[in-house]
């Protein structure tokens, strides 16, 4: 069974499959960076995919990975790991 949660200001959160311990670890990994995400994206989070083993993926309103002609991806998008999130002490730090 796959789990999903409609939370966080209406953003869809996909937990995926796994034991209760695996699901809890995914949630803890996400909540460890939640304050940084809400500070950076406020109410723009549309969905969060926690099914990745070492991070998570976000869908953010107003952010796209498509080029202007919208037929080709601009680049491959990697899941976000907690180490790649923005550093509030250094707002110019690059993230993927």
N, C-alpha and C positions, 0 to 999 in steps of 0.2 A: 504494500500500500504506500502511495506517495502522499506526503502531507504538504498542505499550503495554509497560509494564514493571511487573512485580509486585515492587516494592521498598519500602523505607522502612517497616519494621515491619509488612509485610503490606498497606500502602496501595497501591491500584491507581493507577498513573501513566499517563495517556493522553497520548501525544506527538503523535498526529495524523499528517498527511501532510506531505511537504516534502523538500527536499534535505537532505543531511547537514549543511550549514551552518545551515539553518533549524532543524533539530532540535537541533543543538548550542546555538544561540542561545536556544532555549526552555529547555533544561536549565540553561544558565548563568544565565538570569534567575531560574529557580526556586531554584537552589542558592545564589544571592546572598542569599536571604531564609530559607533553610532553618534556620539556627540560631535565628532569631526564631520561626519556626513551631514548631519542636520544643520551644523553651522555653515558648511560650504554650500549646500543645495537647498536649505530651508524646506519649502513645500514642493520642490520639483521632483522628488523621487516618485517614479511610477511603479517600478517593480525591483525586487531584489531576488537573485537566484543564488541560494546557498548550497546548491548541489555539488559544487566544485570541492575537491579534496583539500586544497591549500589556499582558498580565498573565496571570493564571491563576485558576481557580476551585477551591475546596476543598469537600469534604464532610467534616464534622467530627462525630464521634459525640457525641450529646447536644445538637447545635445544629440548629435547624429554622427555616425561613422561613414556616411555616404558622401560622395563627391557632388558637385553642383548638378551634374546630369542625373544623379540618383540611380544610376544603373550599376555602378562599380563601387565596392567598398573602398573607403579611403585608405584603410590599412587593417590588418588583423587586430582584433581587440582581445586582449588577454583578460582573464578574470583578475579581480583586484584582491591582493593579499593585504593583511593589516600593515605590513611593512611598506606598502606602496601608497598608503593614504596620505593625504596632505598633512603637513606638519604645521600646526597653528603657530608655532614659534618662527617658522620660515615660510610665509605664504607664497614665496616665489619658487618653492621646491617643485620640481617636475613630478607629475604622477602619470601613470598609464591607465 
